[in-house]
Amino acid sequence: MRHRARIHYDNDNGFLEPVLWIWVSDGATLEKEIAPSGRDDFGVYYDVLYNRSCFNFKFKDGKGEKVTWEDNSVDRYYHVQLGQEIWTMADRHNIYEVRPAEPRGHVKDVYQSIKHLVPQDNFYFPDTDVSGMGVTSMLGANILNDGSILFGFFHPRAARVYLCGNFNDWQCPGYPFPQKEKFIEMGLYRGFYYQPNIWLARIKPDKNISNIEYKFYLQGGSVDTERYVPDPYTRVFSEDYKNKNSVVVDPTTFKWTDHNWKAYQVKDLILYELNVYGFTDNDPDIPEEYQGTFKGVTHRIKKGYFNELGVTAIGLMPITEVPSPRRGLGYEPCTFMSVEKDFGTPDDFKEMVDTAHQHGLAVLVDKVFNHTSNDFNPLWNLIDDGSEDGGFYFSGATMWGNKVATGREEVDNMLIDSCKLFIKEYHVDGFRFDATHSYFLNHKLLHRLAHEIKDKGFKPDAILTAENLPNEQDLNLDGYNGYAQWSDIFHDKIKAVLREGEFEGVDNSIENFGSPFYFSKDFYAAHTNNVVNYCESHDENSVQFEVATGGEHLQDPKIKNRKARLGLMATIVALGQPMIYMGQEYGIERERNRIDVNWVKYSEDINSFYQWTKGLINLRKNLDALKVNGYDPMKEGKFSWILGPWLEDNKGGHKRVIGWKAVEKGVIKEEVAVMMNFEGFDIPVKLDLDTPGRWIKLADINHVNGNSNTLEDWDSFVTENGIFDNFILPSYSGFIYKYQSL
């Protein structure tokens, strides 16, 4: 059967004699050179007669083989289903069934014409351009002060893009009964790198329409010839789980009350990691309609839960839209700007942050930039740039899903915009970035992100933390301003020592025993700000569970409880910033990746572990000497070892014993001594505390006395010459003492 097709070619590579070359990939004889049939204002066109249903083609300058050819990356594949007239462009392999749009101008000019209408408060107008060209992209759905909505969409390869929604009865070329008079075609503008890649449309919808929903309709440039796509910048998705429409959100209507809030310095962070759903689900003290939502967390904050516990920051596991939030942990995002609707509305989240700030709590949000969902994923194959495995936004795979193409500047722009939006519109204090090791994520993104947010003044005090395992030094930046990495060094060593064996390749030997307690400086950290210490997280077994895997002799409930306390004490007192995982305050025994907490069983009123944890955390919060910081506090005279396996036998030599004295000079000089014994037997030690005076016990493994200053309150000892000869460290024990002059 003979077929006919007209192939348009823009010839933007300037071939003097553009020739169409067609062939088939199965080795058959169809190979043809075809001269142009004519020219038009698009370029040249070729009228082709062929007797195959499909063929490959490309262009070259002149006939024969010894001529200039297009690069192999733009080899094209035609099938009769594409129709009898198609358009092609010199810089891409894509084939279009409609004539590609011409650029209307530059987005900078559009921005200049509407910037006086951009809301100033609690509104983020996307402006990240890490190429340095200063493009204000205006992506997403942005309500302007005159009531109009400016829609922006990044797509460098589409032929045409239409905006459709409930404001125009979803009319577009793909609608079953199209009404062209209702179509809203978006204009193509030059944006990033001054290339035509940003599509804009501005509408003023009927004022009676509420809950505006929308999508973009693409013609060409995607793996699908035509497709609907949600807005990658959508702030929330609709309740329509089938269609998953984007929803226009006005971020300026919420009434904030946190105007006097000031973020914590890194050294003052005591982090509490929680899952929004798991934190209040099935808690009888939370109204049933609030359980598992932002409002449930808000309720807990108002009741003073975190203030009593003493933590200064809550770290929220991911809150962006995922396909199945109540079955998973939230680590499979669909897009990066959206808020998970099962947790509540954007305003519910704002209320939670506002309430947290009223109660002296910083809020950090977990961002997953390394991979996306394999289920519902608007970015997958959205931009067909010729690469395999998902197109423009992806670069391979991880064990969790599609690997995001971090390091590609246009992709980085979107991810940085996501952080800026959460800072500006939701007032979050910072972020925890998931699985950021350079194997999974290009650190170019993290370096640029820190520069864009902190160095350029967007939020200089933003708190940036990273799960970067194993730890890498390049995220330290200048030390004080670097990422606070979850310390793999601390976690793995503590787990190995507590289970009295090996943990994920780390043994419980005395080698480098002091390093985890001295902010892992020997391994990766440049400054105490570069470290988050933890022995439990959503990703790790609880201490009690892990200890029980070490052997039958460690399955005694009393030993597991004691070791859980010892692990928590080590976390709270080690140099760096401590983090606990929700439920750890009760000494819960559980496997990794569990977000359920039996709140009835672990009531703070009856749980002695909770009372002890609360006292310990508040000691850290209120004593500056327990949070000394800097590049090297030892050299600065703030820190000195008093016990350790590398010291003499009477100072813990050759044993899993650690101890130090820390000094902080403020209005009142504070000195504390911290000692821990990880061995299963009592150890007598000699304490060389340097300064004569009384040392008052503030805490041990069973009790916390608070910031006591009187001998009568609790146990203490006196050193006349700064030496105490025979201090007994019981098995699996820990102590905190504070100095008081005689």
C-alpha positions, 0 to 999 in steps of 0.5 A: 500500500502506498502512503503519502506524508509531508515532512516539514523541517525548520533547517535551523542548522543552516544546511545549504542543500538540506536533503531528507534521508530515510531508511528502515532499521530491519535491514530492508532496501528502503533507503532514499535521498529526497530533495525538498518539495518546497519552502514556507515560513517554517522552513523546507518541506518534503512530500514523501511516497512510501510503501512501508508503515514506518521508517527512520529519517534524518537530514544532511547537507547535500547528497551522498555520504561525504557530506555534513549529517545531523548528529545521531541523537536526532534520528527520527522514527515515523509511523503512519499513525502520526498522520500525513503531515508532520513537523521536525526541528533541527535540534531535536529528534521529536516529531510533531503532528502540529506546527510548533509554536513560535516564541512570543518574547522573553519571560523577563519582559512578561515579568516586568509587565506584571511584577507590580501585581505580585503579592509580597507577603507569604507568597513565592513567585518562582525565580530560581535560575542557577544558570546565573541569567536571572530568569524569573520563571513564574512557574505554577499557578500564581494569583496576582493582586488584580484577581488574575491567575498567571500559569507557568509551565516549563517544557523545552520540547512541546509543540503547543501547550493548552491550559484547561480546567473547570474555568473553561469546561476543560476544553482543549484539543484533547477534549472529546467534544472540543469547542475551539472558542474556549481553548486557552493556548499558552504562549511560548517564551524564551526563559532559561538560557534564553531558549524557548522553554517556558509557557505562560497563560494569564486568565481572569476566571469567573469570580463565582468559581471556587476550588479552581482545578486545572491541567496542562494539555501537551501536543508533542515533546512527550513520549506520548504524542499528546497528553494531559499533565498535572502542574509540577508546581502544584501546591495541592492535588484535587480530591479526585483520585482518578484524575489528580487535577492540580488545584489553584491555591491562594497562599496569602489568605492565612493569618500568621501570628509568628512575626516575632519568631526567631529560628534557633542556632544549630547548636540549640537544636534538639530534634524530634523526628515524626511522621504526621500520620503515625504521630497521632493515629489511634491516640485517644487524647486526640479528637478522632477527626484530627488523628493522623493529620496536621491538625493532630500534630497542632493539637499535641503542640498546643497541649505542650507535649514538645515543650514538656519533653524539651525538644526544640525542633520537630523534623517532619517525615515527607509531607508532599503528595505520595500515591499511598501515604497511609501505607508508606512513610512518604518517601515516594513523592509525586511532585515537590511543591504539593502538600499531602491532602490526606494530612490536611490542607495547605492552611492546616499545615500553616496552622501547624507551623504557626502554632509550633513557632508560638510554642518555641518549636522550629519545623524542618521538612523532609525533602526527597530529591533523589527519586520519585514514585513509580506509581503516579509520577507526572514528571515521568516521560514528561519531556522526551529529550531522547534519553531512556528511563523517564526523559529529561527529569531522570538519570537512571534508577535507585533501589527505591525508584526513578533517580532524579536528574539532580545537577541538571540546572533546570531540574535543580531550579525546580527543586530549589524553588520547592524549598523556597516555596516552603520557606516563604509560604509555609514559614518552615525553618529548614529541611532534612534531605533524604539519601543525599550521598553522591551516589544518589544525588548530585551535590551540585544541587546541595551546594547551589541550594545552600547558596541560593537560600542562605548566602543570597539572603533568602533565609540566612538562618535556614537549617539544612540537614542531610541524610548523607550515608556514608558521610562526605566532607564536601557538604561541610561547606565552610563548617559553621554554615554546612549541612548537619549530616546524620552521623553514620559514624555515631549511629553505627558505632553506638549500635555495634557497642550496645549490641556487643558485636558488629553492626553493618560492618562496624565492630565494637572495638575500642579503636577510634572510640572517642570519635563519635562523641567528638562530633566525628571530626576524625572522619568527616565533620569540620564543625560541630554544626555538621553533625546530627547524632542519633541512635534511632530513626524511622530507618533504623531498628530501635535500640532495644530491638537491635540489642536483642539481636546481639545474643541470648544474654542481651534479651533480658528486658532489664538489660535492653532497657538499660542499654536503650537509656545508655544509647539515648544518653550518648545521643543527648550528650555527644558533641553535635546536635541530638535527634530522637525518633517519635516514641523513643522517649518511651523506650519503645522496642520496634523494627525499622520503618514503623510509624505506629506508636501505642500511645495508650501503653506509653502514657507519659504519666506512668512511663518512667522511661519518658520521665527520665528522657524528659529530664535528660533532654531538658538538661541538654536544653538548659545547660550550655556546657552540654552543647559546646560547639565550634571547629575544635572545642578541645583546642579552644579549651572547652573540652577535655577527655578524662576517660577513654580506652586510649588513656591509662588503665585507671582512666578507662584504658583498653575498655569501652569507657568514655568521659570528658569535661566540658566548659562553657563561659557565659555570664556564669561559667559552667563545667560539666563532667560526662562519663559512660561505661558500655561494658557489662561489668563495674569499672573503677576509674580515677577522675582528673577533673583539674579543678578543686570543688564539689561535683553534683550529680545531675543525671545517671542512667535511672534518674535526672535531678535537673540543674541542682546546685545543692549537696542535699538534693542528690549525690555529689563528691568533692575533690580538694585537688581536682582528683577523685581516685576511685569512682565506680562506673557500674555496668552499662551506666552513664553520669552527668555531673556539674561543678560547684565551687566550694 
